[in-house]
């Protein structure tokens, strides 16, 4: 009788051990499943992170350079590029705007298409000058090409925001170009002309023109504003039949 009781106790203990082992295995499977899911999402994060890092290096920028363009700390940029911090759509827009890259150019870059990007102009700390009127020239570089693009956009009756949208850029990008804060490369000129329905011929004509069109337009507008009603109607008639 005692032998049977001892045997029953042993069998019960063995069953308990097996049950415990099964529970441990179950917990391990659950842990691995969670890790697998997290790892999968991490790979997706690293995908954009990886390409943003490659894009920065392709532009010839250090993280310190990127800091000046993005308004982020060097450590934050590193965390985004290594996938430690998730990259939201808004944050991706911030990176692309800072690098002056359109979404289409970025997608082409991710797909491995041959792309050539110009290094964005790194903002420099403006020199402190006693004469305030001289400070502007240190902050902005507005070329004849930039002026030509600005005139052609205005002739088309397109706002800066609309021009940015048509180009597939962030809404403030076109304003930055016209303010001389972003370098206007040949690639960007061709892209703008195509997006806004302009021709290279008209661009070159406005670029090479020595006529100070903006000044003349402003002078005319000022004179028109000062006209009496009767004279204003006469000018309107002349312009319509011109």
Secondary structure as UniProt FT lines:
FT   HELIX           2..58
FT   TURN            59..60
FT   HELIX           63..70
FT   HELIX           74..81
FT   TURN            82..83
FT   HELIX           89..99
FT   HELIX           103..110
FT   TURN            111..112
FT   HELIX           132..134
FT   HELIX           136..139
FT   HELIX           144..156
FT   HELIX           160..167
FT   TURN            171..172
FT   HELIX           173..178
FT   TURN            179..180
FT   HELIX           186..195
FT   TURN            196..197
FT   HELIX           200..208
FT   HELIX           213..225
FT   HELIX           229..240
//
